[in-house]
Amino acid sequence: MTEYLLSVHHGGPETLPPAEEIQSVFEAVDRFNTKVQEAGAWVFAGGLMPIEQSTTVDNTGDRPIVTDGPYAESKEYLGGFWVIQAPDLDAALEWAKEASKACRGRVEVRPFQGE
C-alpha cells in the first residue's frame, strides 16, 4: 500500500463556508474520517489553525531567525490534511473526491517518496 497526502487548501476567509454552515462541514468531515478509518485506509489527519497563527523558523544561516507568520505570502494556504493508505493513485483519488465534498474545498493528492 502506498501512503498519500490529501491536503486541503483554502484561499482565505472568503472561500470558507459561511459561519452558519461550518457545523455541517465539521459533521461531514467526521463522517468521512469514520469511513476512512473503518476501511483501514486511515494513517493520520489534522486540521490546522488559521495561517495567522503560524511561525516560520529559518536556521539556514549563521543563526536561527524566528518570524511570526507564514513562510511565504500567498492567497492560498494549507488548512488541513489526511495521510491515507491506498493501493494506487486511482483509489487515492476516489478518497480525495469524498474528502473534497465533505470539507467543501479543493484537495491535492500526492504520494509520499519511496512508496
C-alpha positions as CSV (number, residue, x, y, z in Angstrom):
1,M,0.0,0.0,0.0
2,T,1.2,3.5,-0.8
3,E,0.7,6.4,1.5
4,Y,-0.8,9.6,0.1
5,L,-1.2,13.1,1.5
6,L,-4.6,14.6,0.8
7,S,-4.2,18.3,1.5
8,V,-7.0,20.8,1.8
9,H,-6.1,24.3,0.6
10,H,-8.1,27.5,1.4
11,G,-8.0,30.7,-0.5
12,G,-8.7,32.9,2.5
13,P,-11.8,33.7,4.6
14,E,-13.9,34.5,1.5
15,T,-13.6,30.9,0.3
16,L,-14.7,29.3,3.5
17,P,-18.3,28.3,4.1
18,P,-20.4,30.8,5.9
19,A,-20.3,30.6,9.8
20,E,-23.8,29.1,9.9
21,E,-22.7,26.2,7.7
22,I,-19.4,25.4,9.4
23,Q,-21.0,22.8,11.8
24,S,-22.4,20.8,8.9
25,V,-18.9,20.8,7.3
26,F,-17.4,19.5,10.6
27,E,-20.1,16.8,10.7
28,A,-19.4,15.8,7.1
29,V,-15.7,15.6,7.7
30,D,-16.3,13.5,10.8
31,R,-18.4,11.1,8.7
32,F,-15.6,10.9,6.1
33,N,-13.0,10.3,8.8
34,T,-15.0,7.4,10.2
35,K,-15.4,5.9,6.7
36,V,-11.7,6.1,6.0
37,Q,-10.9,4.6,9.4
38,E,-13.4,1.7,9.0
39,A,-12.0,1.0,5.5
40,G,-8.5,0.6,7.1
41,A,-7.1,3.4,4.9
42,W,-6.5,5.9,7.8
43,V,-3.0,6.8,8.9
44,F,-3.3,10.3,10.3
45,A,-5.2,13.5,9.8
46,G,-5.4,17.0,11.2
47,G,-6.9,20.4,10.8
48,L,-4.6,23.4,11.2
49,M,-5.2,26.7,13.0
50,P,-5.6,29.8,10.8
51,I,-2.5,30.9,8.9
52,E,-2.1,34.0,11.1
53,Q,-1.1,31.7,14.0
54,S,1.9,30.3,12.1
55,T,5.6,30.9,12.9
56,T,8.5,30.5,10.5
57,V,11.9,29.3,11.5
58,D,14.9,29.8,9.2
59,N,18.1,28.2,10.6
60,T,20.0,28.1,7.2
61,G,22.3,31.0,8.0
62,D,24.7,31.9,10.9
63,R,21.9,31.9,13.4
64,P,18.2,31.0,13.5
65,I,15.6,33.6,12.6
66,V,12.1,33.1,14.0
67,T,9.4,35.2,12.4
68,D,5.7,35.4,13.2
69,G,3.6,34.5,10.2
70,P,3.7,32.2,7.2
71,Y,6.8,31.3,5.3
72,A,5.5,32.8,2.0
73,E,2.8,35.4,1.3
74,S,0.1,33.6,-0.7
75,K,-3.6,33.8,-1.3
76,E,-3.8,30.1,-0.6
77,Y,-2.8,28.2,2.5
78,L,-2.9,24.7,3.9
79,G,-5.9,24.2,6.1
80,G,-5.7,20.6,7.0
81,F,-4.7,17.1,5.6
82,W,-5.2,13.4,5.7
83,V,-2.5,10.8,5.3
84,I,-4.1,7.6,3.9
85,Q,-3.0,4.3,2.5
86,A,-4.3,3.2,-0.9
87,P,-3.4,0.5,-3.3
88,D,-2.9,3.1,-6.2
89,L,-3.5,6.6,-7.3
90,D,-7.0,5.9,-8.6
91,A,-8.1,4.7,-5.2
92,A,-6.5,7.7,-3.5
93,L,-8.3,10.0,-5.9
94,E,-11.6,8.3,-5.0
95,W,-10.9,9.1,-1.3
96,A,-10.0,12.7,-2.3
97,K,-13.3,13.2,-4.2
98,E,-15.1,12.3,-1.0
99,A,-12.8,14.4,1.2
100,S,-13.4,17.4,-1.1
101,K,-17.1,17.0,-0.9
102,A,-17.0,16.7,2.9
103,C,-14.8,19.7,3.6
104,R,-16.1,21.8,0.7
105,G,-12.7,22.6,-0.6
106,R,-10.1,21.5,-3.1
107,V,-7.9,18.6,-2.1
108,E,-4.5,17.9,-3.5
109,V,-3.3,14.3,-3.7
110,R,0.4,13.5,-3.5
111,P,2.2,10.2,-2.9
112,F,5.0,10.0,-0.3
113,Q,8.5,9.4,-1.6
114,G,9.8,5.9,-1.6
115,E,6.3,4.4,-1.8
